[in-house]
Amino acid sequence: MFEIGEESSKDDSRILKGHRWRKGSARMRRIGQLIRERMHRFQEPIYRVTLGLLYPVNWFLSSLLKKVKYEDSVLHISFMIHIPYDTVAILRKFGMKADYLAIGESPYWDQCDFRAPVSRWPFVQALKEFLFFWRVASKYEIIHSHFVMTMSSSGWELKFLKRLGRKIIIHYRGCEIRDRERNMSLHPECNICQDCDYDAICMSETFRRKRLLAKRYGDLFLVTTPDLKEFAPEAIHLPLFAPEIDRQMVAGHKVRQDPEKVKIVHVTVHSGIEGTAQIQKAVAHLTEKGYPIHFLLLQNIPHDKTLKEFTNADLAIGKMKMGYYANAQIEAMYLGVPTITYVRPEFMTEQLKASGFIFTDLEHLEETLRYYLDHPNKLEEKKEIARKSILALHNNERIIRELIGHYSEVKRNGPPLRG
């Protein structure tokens, strides 16, 4: 009995110590949180003060180092995604010094040439940006900004890029340039903003400030799809590149568990702006009626896995609200998969009509799907022309020469770029 009581006393002591430790640990976490919250108030002022102290140094260096640059060079700046990575790879084939600076992290893509400097301490952040700018970014003749992204968190370097004589290209790719109210007013029946689940970034203060910087410092403006010209009328439409996919990389994924069913793939990052709910509803109605469909929704997965799922698909659906198609639809077609999408009448061409695309809207999606399920020979005809037609629509050599032409023009009186 005594031994049991002694053990019980020891257990009680351990429990009490554990309780005190947890209580103390929780108190320390709370204190740490309060310190971080207090510090957060001063982060922006400290960052700005540090930049202010560096201003005369930047001013001096931007006068001194104008001729320190790579010839025929461009630095692409973007979120961490595969598109700029592919773009610089194509530019290199045409003789340019092209590199990609990625902003932030992504669980779906991690390949780039440089990563933007980051620090939790504001004065260190400013110093890191200063060093990276003069060691790397300042040496490129052209800065090609996707999504209005800048090397620094504030865009302070744009002024000094201009003093150095560098050229800045702003490449609008989506919602960073859209005007939600205007879009809904112009296209009340169907538009990408109706069920926005992208945090309405077009209305955010961050992108409002970025658009002002772009307007002030941009030398040339590009858009990826023609619908964006409604919000940037001065911009030039540069078509999207066809993917330069290693087909061996995605080969060997042809076997399907349910080959008797029609595999339909829908890829999205933000389902609200894609019309995903309506797509699922149309497919569900047809499934209820007995149509053999394997519907696969791919959301927030690595790019290579998306491509592998496309390789054995029968049909793809995407961009049913925007008014034009985008990268995922081009990738599906490149891999030989006919793709249902929505293109507004004013953007329709004879070449598009004759392609492997299948055009419809959300209202008639179920009817369109039923037609191709009832007429598999028609779907097969679209399959046969999908890859060839998308390569004709998005000829990479033609597009890259157009882009290099823009680079040459924006340099004004500089030497012509190779390619």
RAGI-V959257 format. One record per residue. N is the residue number from 1. D_CENTER is the distance of its C-alpha to the mean C-alpha in whole Angstrom. Layout:
[[N;D_CENTER] [N;D_CENTER]]
This chain:
[[1;70] [2;70] [3;67] [4;65] [5;66] [6;65] [7;62] [8;61] [9;61] [10;59] [11;56] [12;57] [13;56] [14;53] [15;52] [16;52] [17;51] [18;48] [19;48] [20;48] [21;46] [22;43] [23;44] [24;44] [25;41] [26;39] [27;41] [28;39] [29;36] [30;37] [31;38] [32;35] [33;33] [34;35] [35;35] [36;31] [37;31] [38;33] [39;32] [40;28] [41;30] [42;31] [43;28] [44;27] [45;30] [46;31] [47;27] [48;29] [49;32] [50;31] [51;29] [52;32] [53;34] [54;32] [55;32] [56;35] [57;34] [58;31] [59;33] [60;36] [61;33] [62;31] [63;35] [64;36] [65;33] [66;32] [67;33] [68;31] [69;28] [70;27] [71;28] [72;26] [73;23] [74;19] [75;17] [76;13] [77;11] [78;8] [79;6] [80;7] [81;6] [82;8] [83;7] [84;9] [85;11] [86;12] [87;13] [88;15] [89;17] [90;18] [91;19] [92;21] [93;23] [94;24] [95;26] [96;23] [97;23] [98;19] [99;17] [100;14] [101;13] [102;11] [103;11] [104;12] [105;12] [106;10] [107;13] [108;11] [109;10] [110;13] [111;14] [112;14] [113;17] [114;17] [115;16] [116;16] [117;19] [118;20] [119;23] [120;24] [121;27] [122;27] [123;29] [124;28] [125;24] [126;26] [127;28] [128;25] [129;23] [130;26] [131;27] [132;23] [133;23] [134;27] [135;26] [136;23] [137;21] [138;24] [139;25] [140;23] [141;24] [142;21] [143;18] [144;14] [145;12] [146;9] [147;8] [148;11] [149;11] [150;14] [151;16] [152;18] [153;18] [154;20] [155;19] [156;23] [157;23] [158;22] [159;26] [160;27] [161;24] [162;26] [163;30] [164;29] [165;28] [166;25] [167;23] [168;19] [169;17] [170;14] [171;12] [172;11] [173;8] [174;9] [175;10] [176;11] [177;14] [178;15] [179;18] [180;19] [181;23] [182;23] [183;21] [184;23] [185;26] [186;25] [187;24] [188;26] [189;26] [190;23] [191;20] [192;16] [193;17] [194;20] [195;19] [196;16] [197;15] [198;12] [199;15] [200;16] [201;13] [202;15] [203;18] [204;17] [205;19] [206;17] [207;15] [208;18] [209;19] [210;16] [211;17] [212;21] [213;20] [214;18] [215;21] [216;23] [217;22] [218;20] [219;22] [220;20] [221;17] [222;15] [223;13] [224;12] [225;14] [226;17] [227;17] [228;15] [229;18] [230;20] [231;19] [232;19] [233;22] [234;22] [235;19] [236;19] [237;17] [238;16] [239;15] [240;13] [241;14] [242;16] [243;15] [244;17] [245;18] [246;21] [247;23] [248;25] [249;22] [250;22] [251;25] [252;28] [253;26] [254;28] [255;30] [256;30] [257;32] [258;33] [259;33] [260;35] [261;32] [262;30] [263;26] [264;24] [265;20] [266;17] [267;14] [268;12] [269;10] [270;12] [271;15] [272;16] [273;14] [274;15] [275;19] [276;19] [277;22] [278;24] [279;23] [280;24] [281;27] [282;28] [283;28] [284;30] [285;32] [286;33] [287;33] [288;36] [289;37] [290;38] [291;35] [292;34] [293;30] [294;28] [295;25] [296;22] [297;19] [298;16] [299;14] [300;12] [301;13] [302;13] [303;12] [304;15] [305;17] [306;15] [307;16] [308;20] [309;20] [310;19] [311;22] [312;25] [313;24] [314;26] [315;24] [316;20] [317;19] [318;16] [319;15] [320;18] [321;18] [322;15] [323;18] [324;16] [325;14] [326;11] [327;10] [328;11] [329;15] [330;15] [331;15] [332;17] [333;19] [334;19] [335;21] [336;23] [337;22] [338;23] [339;21] [340;21] [341;19] [342;20] [343;21] [344;23] [345;26] [346;26] [347;23] [348;25] [349;27] [350;29] [351;27] [352;24] [353;27] [354;29] [355;26] [356;25] [357;23] [358;25] [359;24] [360;25] [361;24] [362;24] [363;28] [364;29] [365;27] [366;29] [367;32] [368;30] [369;29] [370;33] [371;34] [372;32] [373;33] [374;36] [375;36] [376;34] [377;36] [378;34] [379;31] [380;32] [381;32] [382;28] [383;28] [384;30] [385;28] [386;24] [387;23] [388;26] [389;25] [390;21] [391;22] [392;24] [393;21] [394;19] [395;21] [396;19] [397;22] [398;23] [399;19] [400;19] [401;23] [402;22] [403;19] [404;22] [405;24] [406;22] [407;22] [408;26] [409;26] [410;25] [411;27] [412;30] [413;33] [414;31] [415;32] [416;30] [417;27] [418;28] [419;27]]
